[in-house]
Structure formats: C-alpha cells, structure tokens
Amino acid sequence: MKLILDERGKKYILKAGEQFESDLGILSSEDLDDAEIGDEIKSHLGHSFKIIKPNINDFIDVMERRCSILLKKDIGYVLAHTGLGAGARVVDAGTGAGAIALNFGNVVGPAGHVYTYEIRNDFAEIAQRNIDNFGIENITVKNKNIKDGIDEDNLDLVFLDLPKPFEIFEDVWDSLNVGGWLAVYAPYIDQAKLSYRIAKKVGFYDIDISEILQRGLEVRQNGVRPKTRMVGHSGYLLFARKL
C-alpha cells in the first residue's frame, strides 16, 4: 500500500491504476504506478506530492468511517497500561470502523490474534474493508452481539466500548487468562462508576479509572507556552485484572 502526502500534510490513499485529482492538480496513473516509496512527484499545476508507506496511524487517518473513533491518547494508554505484546489474544467489542482493533492487531503481530465484535452489520462491513485494505491478517470481524456470549477463551485482554459493558463482566472473567486484563471505554462517569463496582463484585483486582488529557505546546519566536486549546475529555478508561 502507498499513500500520497501533499504540501499541506494532507494524506490520501493511492489506488493502483487510477489517476489522482485534488485542488493542487492531477497526478497521472502512469506516474503514480511508477513511483516508489520516498519519491516526490509534481502535479500538472506544479505542486509536489510525496509517496510514503503508511503506518497504522497514517492509515487510520484516511480510512473509511461512519462513526467516531478512539483518539490516540486513549488507545496508547490502553496498550501501555495492559502491557499488550506480541502473541497476545484479544477480544474487542464495539468495533466501529476498526481503529482500536487495527492497533491491537498491529501490536500482537502474526503470532497473536484479535477477535472484534460488532452488532451493526454496516459497521462490521466497513471495519472488514478497512482491515483488508491495510493488509493485516490477524483480525477476525464478528457481526455478533457479544452479550450473546464470548466464543473465545485464554484471552490476554478484553476491551469493551459498549453502553453497558458491566453486563458481561462475568463472561469476561471466564474468558480471560489469569493475569489478563479487562479494559472499558466509558464516555460518562456513571458508566465508569457502575463498571468499577461490578468489576469489584465479580472479583477483579487492580481496578483503576483514568482520564487522559492531551495539551500541546505552542512554539513562537518570543517563547513557548501551552496551546489555549487542548484535547480534553473523550472518555474514562477503566482497567481491571484477573488474578
């Protein structure tokens, strides 16, 4: 897969055999097909485009979606807090467009596997296209309500982005390896609070709720200061471990 980067930093997926058109000009299909990673080509208007190999974040930026996706700040904390690594087995529920499933699949590698549950058929189809387009083969999309049962066992992580995740905590417990993690994304504090209480009742340990805020810095000639706008609340992250 190749990706086009224009002078403004805007990204586009390169489709084989097709010419590319934007407000910065046209790139012919011949030039695009002949281009290698790292090449710079010019449109008929003289604007420069860079050909790059997309990483997971590049692809997610431009992939098809009809719903909101988790932000990098939240995805990164899930990966770091749970210590997810190569060879792990993961269940993800609430696939959406497949952003976090793609991140999980990218981290666990060919030796691991991700099973992602999505109740909506249209979302499941979009996620499957995105996964196929990225070319990753260790993710299985299941158009199924996870509340009807978790088919997998010996799991290292179960991630839930659901309205009432606490309804299946006992099933999650049964499907996890000892030392495995439950992670929940909850937009509202009431969801997180109830999830905490039920996780404790089920028997989970190391229960923790976090909110990740992200603020960049503004670099100017006369100094550096925090930006006045920041990525604030997106959701609460609950973690609990089977021990």
C-alpha positions in Angstrom: 0.0 0.0 0.0 1.2 3.5 -0.8 0.0 6.9 0.5 0.2 10.4 -1.0 1.2 13.3 1.1 0.6 16.8 -0.3 2.4 20.1 0.5 -0.2 20.8 3.3 0.4 17.5 5.0 -2.9 16.1 3.8 -2.9 12.3 3.2 -4.6 10.3 0.5 -4.7 6.5 -0.2 -3.1 5.7 -3.5 -5.2 3.4 -5.6 -3.4 1.3 -8.3 -4.2 2.1 -11.9 -6.1 5.4 -11.1 -5.0 9.0 -11.6 -5.2 11.3 -8.6 -7.1 14.6 -8.6 -7.2 17.4 -6.0 -7.3 21.2 -5.9 -3.5 21.0 -6.2 -3.6 19.3 -9.5 -3.7 16.0 -11.3 -1.2 13.1 -10.9 -1.3 10.7 -13.8 -1.9 7.0 -13.2 1.4 6.2 -15.0 3.4 8.5 -12.8 1.8 7.0 -9.7 2.2 3.4 -10.7 5.9 4.0 -11.5 6.6 5.9 -8.2 8.5 4.3 -5.4 8.3 4.9 -1.7 10.1 8.2 -0.9 9.6 9.6 -4.4 8.3 13.1 -4.9 6.2 13.8 -8.0 4.6 17.0 -9.3 1.0 17.6 -10.4 0.2 19.3 -13.7 -0.1 22.6 -11.6 3.4 22.2 -10.3 2.6 21.2 -6.7 4.7 18.5 -5.0 3.4 15.2 -3.6 5.4 12.7 -1.6 4.9 9.0 -1.8 5.1 7.3 1.6 4.4 3.9 3.1 1.6 4.4 5.6 2.0 3.2 9.2 -1.1 2.3 11.3 -1.8 5.9 12.3 -1.5 7.2 8.7 -4.0 4.6 7.5 -6.5 5.3 10.3 -6.4 9.0 9.4 -7.7 8.3 5.9 -9.7 5.1 6.3 -13.4 4.8 5.7 -15.6 5.6 8.8 -19.2 6.4 9.6 -18.7 6.8 13.4 -16.3 8.4 15.8 -13.1 6.5 16.7 -11.0 6.4 19.8 -8.3 9.0 20.0 -4.6 8.1 20.0 -4.2 9.3 23.6 -6.7 6.7 24.8 -5.6 3.9 22.5 -2.0 4.4 23.6 -2.8 4.3 27.3 -4.8 1.0 26.8 -1.7 -0.5 25.1 0.7 0.8 27.7 -1.4 0.0 30.8 -2.2 -3.6 29.9 1.3 -4.3 28.6 -0.1 -5.9 25.4 2.5 -7.5 23.3 3.4 -10.0 20.6 1.4 -13.2 20.6 -1.4 -11.9 22.7 -5.1 -12.9 22.2 -7.6 -10.1 22.3 -11.3 -9.6 22.2 -12.6 -6.2 21.3 -16.3 -5.3 21.4 -17.8 -2.3 19.7 -15.7 -2.4 16.6 -17.0 0.7 14.9 -14.7 1.5 12.0 -12.0 -0.8 13.4 -9.4 1.7 14.7 -8.6 0.1 18.0 -8.8 -3.4 16.5 -6.2 -2.4 13.9 -3.9 -1.1 16.7 -4.4 -4.3 18.7 -3.6 -6.4 15.6 -0.5 -4.3 14.8 0.8 -4.8 18.3 0.1 -8.6 18.8 1.6 -9.4 15.4 1.3 -12.6 13.4 1.6 -14.8 16.4 -1.4 -13.2 18.1 -5.0 -12.7 17.2 -7.8 -10.1 17.6 -11.5 -11.0 17.6 -13.7 -7.9 17.3 -17.4 -8.0 17.8 -19.8 -5.5 16.1 -23.6 -5.7 16.4 -24.2 -3.4 13.4 -23.9 -5.1 10.1 -22.9 -1.8 8.2 -20.2 -1.0 10.7 -18.9 -4.6 10.6 -18.7 -4.4 6.8 -16.7 -1.1 6.9 -14.3 -2.5 9.5 -13.7 -5.5 7.4 -12.9 -3.4 4.4 -10.5 -1.2 6.4 -8.8 -4.3 7.8 -8.5 -5.8 4.3 -7.2 -2.6 2.8 -4.5 -2.2 5.5 -3.4 -5.8 4.7 -3.5 -7.2 8.2 -4.5 -10.8 8.6 -4.7 -11.5 12.3 -8.1 -9.8 13.0 -11.4 -11.6 12.8 -14.5 -9.4 12.5 -17.6 -10.9 14.0 -21.0 -9.4 13.2 -22.4 -10.5 16.5 -23.7 -9.2 19.8 -21.1 -10.0 22.4 -23.8 -10.2 25.0 -24.9 -13.5 23.4 -21.6 -14.9 24.6 -17.8 -14.7 24.1 -16.7 -17.5 21.9 -13.0 -17.3 22.7 -11.1 -18.2 25.8 -7.5 -18.0 27.0 -7.6 -14.2 26.4 -5.0 -11.7 27.5 -7.2 -8.6 27.0 -10.9 -7.9 26.6 -11.7 -4.3 25.5 -15.3 -3.1 25.7 -16.6 0.1 24.1 -20.3 -0.6 24.9 -23.2 1.3 26.5 -23.5 -1.2 29.4 -20.2 -3.1 29.5 -20.7 -4.3 33.1 -23.5 -6.6 31.9 -20.9 -9.1 30.6 -18.1 -8.8 33.2 -18.7 -12.4 34.4 -18.3 -13.7 30.9 -15.2 -11.6 30.5 -13.8 -13.1 33.7 -14.4 -16.7 32.4 -12.7 -15.9 29.1 -9.5 -14.3 30.5 -6.2 -16.0 31.3 -5.0 -15.4 34.9 -3.2 -12.1 34.7 -5.4 -11.0 31.8 -7.0 -7.5 31.6 -10.4 -6.1 31.2 -10.4 -2.6 29.7 -13.5 -0.4 29.3 -14.0 2.9 27.5 -16.8 4.9 29.1 -17.8 8.3 27.9 -19.8 9.0 31.1 -18.7 8.9 34.7 -21.8 6.9 35.7 -20.8 4.1 33.3 -17.3 4.1 34.8 -18.6 4.2 38.4 -21.0 1.3 37.9 -18.4 -0.7 36.0 -16.0 -0.2 38.9 -18.4 -1.6 41.4 -19.4 -4.6 39.4 -15.8 -5.4 38.4 -15.0 -5.5 42.1 -18.0 -7.7 42.9 -17.1 -10.1 40.1 -13.6 -10.5 41.7 -11.3 -8.4 39.6 -8.1 -6.8 41.1 -6.1 -3.7 40.4 -9.2 -1.8 39.4 -8.4 1.7 38.2 -10.2 4.5 36.4 -8.2 7.2 34.4 -9.0 10.1 32.2 -6.3 11.1 29.7 -5.9 14.8 28.7 -3.6 16.0 26.0 -2.3 19.5 25.6 0.3 20.6 23.1 2.8 23.4 23.2 2.8 26.5 21.0 6.3 27.4 19.8 6.8 31.1 18.8 9.7 33.4 18.2 9.3 35.0 21.6 8.7 31.9 23.6 7.0 28.6 24.2 3.7 28.2 26.0 0.8 25.7 26.3 -1.8 25.9 23.5 -5.0 27.6 24.5 -7.0 24.6 23.0 -6.4 21.0 24.0 -7.8 17.5 23.6 -9.8 17.3 26.8 -12.4 14.8 27.8 -13.2 12.0 25.4 -13.9 9.1 27.8 -12.9 7.4 31.0 -10.8 4.3 30.9 -11.4 1.5 33.4 -8.9 -1.3 33.9 -9.3 -4.4 36.0 -7.1 -7.6 36.2 -7.9 -11.2 36.7 -5.6 -12.5 39.4 
